[in-house]
Structures are given as C-alpha cells and as structure tokens.
Amino acid sequence: MDPKKIYQKLIKGLQDYAKKSSFHKAVVGISGGIDSAVTFKLAVDALGSKNVTALIMPELGVTSDLNIQHAKQLTAYFNVKTFYQPINTIAVDFSIAPWKPNKLAQMNTKARIRAVLLYSYANTEKALVLGTSNKSETLLGYGTKYGDLAADIEVIGSLYKTDVYTLAEFLHLPHEIITKAPTAELELGQTDESELGANYKVLDGILKLLEDGKRKTTILKAGYPATLVARIQKRINENQHKSEMPPILDI
C-alpha cells in the first residue's frame, strides 16, 4: 500500500461524491480513536475545515477521559466547529423501556443514539454524515447496524485496519492516538482485540487470504489457529446482512 496514492484517491473520491451529491458540508463523530481521526483529517483536507463539523458524543463514565481529551485536542488543532454532546441522559430513556432491554440492546442503542445525533445535525445543516468504519470491521460485522455503520459515505471503508494505521502515520496524526488499543467503548473496559480474539494484524492476515479465495487448509498452513479462522468465517457469514440493504419481498 502506497499511503500517498491512497490518500490522493480518497481525497478526490470524497470531493467528487460531495460535488455529485450537491453537498458542501460534512459532519463526523469523533471518538478519540484512530478511525474517526483519519476520517476527520481526510474530510478537512478534502472539503476544508470551514465545511467540516465534529460531534464528540461520549458516554460519561464509560468513554475514557483520555479519548475525550484526544477528540477535543484534534478538533481544536484543525479549528473545526465542534459540538460536545454526552449521550447519558438519552441512553437512560431507552434503558427504562417497558420491555427491559438486555445488555446487547443497550450497547447497540448507544451507537444508534450517536447516529441519530449525527443525522439530526446533518439534516439541520445540509451536511453529509461521514462513516468511520474500516474494511476489517465491515467484513467481521464489528459494528452496529443503523448505528456506527450508518453513514452517507464510508470514507475509509476500503481500507483494512492495518492500512488505516499506515495512513494515520502518513497523515502525521498524534502518536498517542495511533498507539492506543482500539475500542468501541460501548461498555466499560471493552476492547476490539478481546472481543474479536486477536489483534488486527492477525485478523487482517486471515481476512486478506479469505478475500483472495484461499481455502481453509491454505490459511491454516500459513500458521493461523484453526479456532480463530473458524470464528472469523462464522462472523463473516452471520454479519453479512449489516453491509447490505434490507431485503424486499417479491410479490
């Protein structure tokens, strides 16, 4: 991967899409993590800082103070209009629903609340909602349908997570953002690696082999654990619906 060429293609692609869609503004949710930081930087470079708005939407008590600090510092550095909107009070209203939402429902609701806030701003200011999901997450279904997977365009959706790290280095993003353990922070102490069962270097190695059509036996010969390969294949199969439009029944 040549990060310079990737950068140029993504910048032009975002500019072309905005022009084609007759949008001049964009909004992006900033979590303090690497994916939203890279998406944010690309948006600023493509559309200009005056045309980009950032929403910082922590869940106080769950989102780490460090991530909030990094998000605020990043948006301040690029002099972008920023709104700070914790989601705690909104999430409480959902948690007391009469059907008593379970843990999974409450976690996904947090991501969907953030999507609603992004689209509320986007509709108000006629702006595009920029997605921050990468290819690894999309393939693995590691995201919330109509939550963090909701967007008008996925800016880094063609990049594996390891490619996002490479691009972040090229963009000279803060080292402390690049080196942090990735986390969705939908619950206290959550990390991507603990939920997915491996780090992204290993996960991307398997995903790339699967995408190239390699058989399971070939992947195992490459040294990847059989249980992990099976787990990844299962995730891909079960979560494919997250990256597709809802089916329409024929009549």
N, C-alpha and C positions, 0 to 999 in steps of 0.2 A: 504493500500500500504506500503510495506516494501522498503524504498528507497535503502537500501543496496543491496537487491536482484535485484531490478530494475536496479540499476547501473551496477551490475555484468553482467546481461543479455544483456544490451545494449552495454557494452564494448566488450563482447565476440561476439555479433552479428555483430558489426562493423568490428571487426578483421577478423571474418570468411568471411564476404562479400568482404572485401578488398582482402583477400587471394584468394578467389574463382574467383574474377574478375581480378586477376593479377595486382592490383594497390597497390602501396606502399605510395602514397601521397594523400592528400585531401586538398580542399580549401573550405572555408566557409565565407559567407558575415557576417560581424559583424556590427550590428546596434547600439549597446549600450543597447539593451533590453534584457530581461530575456531569451527568447527562443534561440537567437543566442549565448548568453553567455553560456547556459547549453550545447548546441550542440558543441560549441567550446571546452569547458572543457572536454567533453566526447571524442572528437576527439584527443585531446592532450594526454589524458590518454590511449586511445586505440592504437594510432599509433605513439606516441612520438612527441615532439614539433618540431623536425627537419623535420618531414614529413607533417606538417600542415602549411598552408598559410592562412592568413586572408586578406580579402579585405574590407576596410572601404569605403563606397560609399555614402557619404551624398549628399543631395541637399542643397547647401549653401543658407541660408535664410529661409529654411523650417525645415530641420533637426536641432534640438536644439543643442546648444553648449555643453550642459550637456551630451547628448547622444554621441556626437563626442568625448568628453573628456573621458567618461567611456569606449568607444570602444578602444581608444588608450591606456588607462591605463591597460585594461585587456590583450591586446595582448603583451604589453611591459612586464607585470608581468610574463607571461609564455614564454617570449623570443622567440616569433614566428615571422617568416618573415611576414611583413605586407606591404601592398600597400594601399596608401591613394589616392582615385580617385573620386573627386566630379563629379556628373553627369550633372551639369547645362548646359554646352555647348552642350552636346549630346542631352539633352532634348529640347533645343531651336531648333535644326534642325528638330525635329519631330513636334514641335508646329507650325511651319510655313508651314506645308504641305498644298497643294492647296485645300484640302477638309475641311480645318479649323477644326481640331479635337476638340470635345467638352470636357467638364471638366472631365467626366469619362474616356474618351480615353486618355487624357493627364496624369491622375493619374496612370492608368494601364501601360502606356508606361514607366513611371519611374521605376516600378517594373521589367518590361521586359528589360530595359536597364541594370539593375543590373544583371539580369540573363545572358545576352549576355556577360557582362564583366567577370562573373564567368566562363562561358564556354570557353571564349577566353583564360583565364589563364589555365583552366583545359586541354584544347587541347594542349596548348603550353608545359605544364609541365607533361602531362600524369597523371592527378590527378582526383580524384572523386569530384564531386560537392555535398556537404552535405546540404540537406534541413534542414530548421529550423522551419517548420510548426508543430504545435501540433494537437492532435486529435479534440479538440474543434473547432479550426479554419477550419480544413478539413471538418468536418460534417456540419458546418454552411456556408461553401463556402466563408469564410472570407480570401480571398487571390486572387491573380491574376493568371489566367491561363497562363502558359508559362512565368510567372514572378517569384514571390517568391515561387510558387508551383512547379517550375521546379527544378529537382534535380535528381541525380543518386540514392540516397537513403535518405529516411526521417528518421533521427536518433531518433527524439522524437515523431514521428507520431502516436505512440500507447499510448501516454500519454495525458490525459486531461490537460487543462491549470492549474487547481488546483494541479494536480500531478507534473507538471513542477515546481511549486513553492516549493513543498515539496522536490523535488530532488535538487533544487538550494540551499536550506537550508542545505541539507546533504553534498553537494559539497563545502560548505562554500564560496559561491560566495559573492561578496561585497553586503552589506545590501542595499546600495543606488541603486543598480541595481534591486534587488528583490522588493523593495518597490515603485518603480516608476510606474506611470499609464501607462499601455501598449498602444502603438500607432504604427500604420503603417507609420505615418508621410509622407503620400502622398500628404497632403495639410496642411497648417498652422493651428495648434490648433486641429488637428484630434486626437480622442482617440477611442479605441476599445469600451469602455462602452457606449459612446454617440451614436455610430453607431449601436451597437447590442442591445441597450435598457436595459442592465442590467450588473452587474458585473459578473465575471467568476464563482464565487461560485454559484450564482443563475443559470446561464446558464448551468453549468456542472451538477447541480442537475436535471434539466429538461432533458438534453441530456442523462444522465445515465438511467433515467426512460424510455425514449423513446427507448433506445437501449435494455432495458430489456423487451420490448414489452408491456409496460403498456399502458392502454387506456387513452384517454384524460381525462375522468372523474376521474380516479385514480390520475392523475397528478394534477388536479385541487383540489382534496380533500387534497393533500399534501400542499396546500397553495400557489401554483404558480398562478399568474394572467392569466386569460384566453386569454387576448390580447397578452401577451408575449409568451405563449405556441403556439398560432396560428401563431405568427410571426416566431417563431423558426421552426415549421413544414413547413412553406412556404419556408423559406430559405433552409432547407434541400432538399426539393423536387426540387426547382428551380436550385440549385447549384450542384446537384449530378454529373453532367457531368464534373465538374472540377477535380474529382478524378478518372475519367475513361479514357481509351484510346478512341480516336475518333472512331465513328462507321464506319465500312466498308460496303458499299452497296453490297449486293449479286447480282450476275448475273446469 
